[in-house]
Amino acid sequence: MIKKLFASLLMLICFLSVSMAQTCRDKNNMTIGKIESDGTVRNSSYMKIGSFDRNNVIRDASNMKVGSIDGGTIRDKNNMKIGSIESNGTVRDASNMKIGSVESNGTVRDGSNMKIGSVEGVNQTYAAVFYFFNLF
């Protein structure tokens, strides 16, 4: 009885962790990656390509620091500002030029307002890093 309860609990935890992942899709609705609930970033082949850690450090597949997030500011590994995301989802480059947006419904648009993708389970900052700043 206890083994069945334990197995059921493990299955529920696995289901919840998978369902909390962000699925990143291109404009044709093809999966291009996932951002898992623990911050692991995977490509469409399910290979780990990086992660977001608890201290808002962005790491590559080898666990090397490639950037960080400070509030809405996105920085490279040398702590230079490479962009930002505003509370309304507008994404800007280091020169403060609008390069796109991540809408609250998960739609990702480029600077010309053309849809370039979508993300389920929106964490707008992680999505902005994934789509616009090539840190992975």
C-alpha positions in Angstrom: 0.0 0.0 0.0 2.7 2.5 0.9 4.7 1.6 -2.2 1.6 2.3 -4.4 1.1 5.6 -2.6 4.7 6.6 -3.0 4.7 5.6 -6.7 1.6 7.7 -7.2 3.1 10.7 -5.5 6.3 10.4 -7.6 4.1 10.3 -10.8 2.2 13.3 -9.7 5.4 15.3 -9.0 6.8 14.3 -12.4 3.6 15.4 -14.1 3.5 18.7 -12.3 7.1 19.5 -13.1 6.7 18.7 -16.8 3.5 20.7 -16.9 5.2 23.8 -15.4 7.8 23.9 -18.2 7.7 26.6 -20.8 7.5 25.3 -24.3 9.1 27.7 -26.8 7.7 27.5 -30.3 8.6 29.3 -33.6 6.1 31.2 -35.7 5.0 27.9 -37.4 4.2 26.4 -33.9 7.1 24.0 -34.1 8.8 23.4 -30.7 12.3 25.0 -30.6 13.0 24.5 -27.0 11.8 24.2 -23.4 12.5 26.0 -20.2 11.9 23.6 -17.4 10.5 24.5 -14.0 14.0 24.1 -12.4 15.5 26.6 -15.0 17.0 24.0 -17.3 16.9 25.1 -20.9 16.7 22.4 -23.6 16.6 22.6 -27.4 14.1 20.8 -29.6 16.1 17.6 -29.4 15.8 17.7 -25.6 19.5 18.4 -25.2 20.5 20.7 -22.3 21.8 24.0 -23.8 21.8 26.0 -20.6 20.0 27.1 -17.4 18.7 29.9 -15.3 19.9 29.3 -11.7 18.3 30.5 -8.4 20.6 33.6 -8.3 19.4 34.7 -11.8 22.7 33.6 -13.4 22.4 32.4 -16.9 24.6 29.3 -17.6 25.5 27.4 -20.7 25.4 23.6 -21.1 28.9 23.3 -19.4 27.5 25.3 -16.4 29.7 28.3 -17.3 28.2 31.8 -16.6 27.2 33.4 -19.8 25.0 36.2 -18.3 22.7 37.3 -15.6 19.3 38.9 -15.0 19.2 41.9 -12.6 15.5 43.0 -12.3 14.6 43.5 -15.9 18.2 44.1 -17.0 19.9 41.3 -19.0 23.7 41.3 -18.7 26.5 39.2 -20.5 29.2 37.3 -18.7 31.3 40.4 -18.3 28.3 42.2 -16.5 27.8 44.5 -19.5 24.1 45.4 -20.2 23.0 43.7 -23.4 19.3 44.4 -23.0 16.2 44.7 -20.9 12.6 43.6 -20.6 10.0 46.0 -19.3 7.1 45.1 -17.1 4.8 45.3 -20.1 6.9 42.8 -22.0 8.8 45.2 -24.3 12.3 43.9 -25.0 15.1 46.4 -25.6 18.7 46.1 -26.6 21.7 47.8 -24.9 21.0 51.0 -26.9 17.4 51.0 -25.6 16.0 50.3 -29.0 12.9 48.1 -29.1 13.8 44.7 -30.5 10.6 42.9 -29.7 8.1 41.9 -27.1 6.8 39.0 -25.1 3.1 39.4 -24.5 1.3 38.2 -21.4 -0.5 35.5 -23.5 2.9 34.1 -24.6 3.1 35.6 -28.1 6.7 36.7 -29.0 7.0 39.5 -31.5 10.0 41.1 -33.2 10.7 44.8 -33.4 8.4 45.1 -36.4 5.6 43.5 -34.4 5.7 40.3 -36.5 5.0 37.1 -34.6 8.2 35.1 -34.3 7.0 32.5 -31.8 5.1 31.7 -28.7 5.8 30.4 -25.2 3.5 28.5 -22.9 3.7 29.1 -19.2 5.1 32.6 -19.6 8.1 33.8 -17.7 8.6 36.9 -19.8 12.2 37.5 -18.8 13.3 33.9 -19.5 11.5 34.0 -22.8 13.2 37.3 -23.8 16.6 35.8 -23.0 15.7 32.7 -25.0 14.4 34.5 -28.1 16.4 37.7 -28.3 19.8 37.5 -26.7 21.5 34.4 -28.0 23.1 33.4 -24.7 22.4 29.7 -25.3 
